[in-house]
């Protein structure tokens, strides 16, 4: 008997191997837990600081967030920084669905427009310590559900077999 598989079985096995590698690659694009915790705490601190220290602290908190985001972005662009963040791989640009990109951009734009509209019509916060409450909700969501949210967004963003028939997916 021959040790060779029939071509159909060999092709099915190869496709199964490719799909397993793809799912391992997608799983490795998640960041370390500490990144979600740090950003959750920073979001809480930025939103809660004016409630406790007055409005004079807003510019300093904003600059601290900008510096943190620049450091994060710089780390993502280097191998060592990505490894430190727990992201040894990243999804290729070709893997991101154009439909997801368009929907994400529209959602971000709508949130920004709604935020500006609320800022124009509201004369101060609707209740005391609203920034603290919002910081607890947003920061807590990121701390406790950040990994799950990131995994869900990665699954939505990467192109599936419907978007690119016959294509081999991966990351680098």
C-alpha positions, 0 to 999 in steps of 0.5 A, a space after each residue: 500500500 502507498 503512504 500517499 493520501 488521495 489528492 482530495 484528502 491531501 487538499 482537505 488536510 492542507 486546508 484544515 492546516 491553513 485554517 488552524 494556522 490562521 486561527 492561531 495567528 489571529 489569537 496571537 494578535 491579542 494584547 497582554 492583559 496589562 495593556 487593557 488594565 493600564 488604558 482602563 485606569 488612564 481612561 478612569 483617571 482622565 475622566 475622574 480627575 476634573 471632578 476631584 481636582 477642578 477643571 484646571 487639571 483637564 489640559 494636563 490629563 489630556 497631555 498625559 493621554 496623548 503622550 501615552 498614546 504616542 508611546 503605545 503607537 511607537 511601541 506597536 511599530 517596533 518588534 521589541 515594543 510589540 513583543 512587550 505589549 504582547 503582540 508578536 504578530 499583527 493582521 496584514 492590511 489586506 486581511 482587514 475587510 473594507 466593509 468593516 473599515 467603512 463601518 468603523 469610520 462611520 461609527 467613529 464619526 457618528 460618535 464624534 458628532 454626537 459628542 460635539 452636539 451634546 457639548 454644545 447643548 449641555 450646560 455642564 454635566 447633568 449630575 455631579 461626578 458624572 466624569 467619575 461615573 463615566 470613567 468607572 463604566 468605560 475604564 471598567 469595561 476595558 479592564 474586564 472585557 478588553 480582551 474579549 472585545 479585542 478578539 471580537 473586533 479582530 474576528 469582525 475585521 479580518 476577511 472571511 472566506 466570503 470576502 476572499 474566496 480561495 485566499 490564504 489568510 494570515 498575519 505577519 
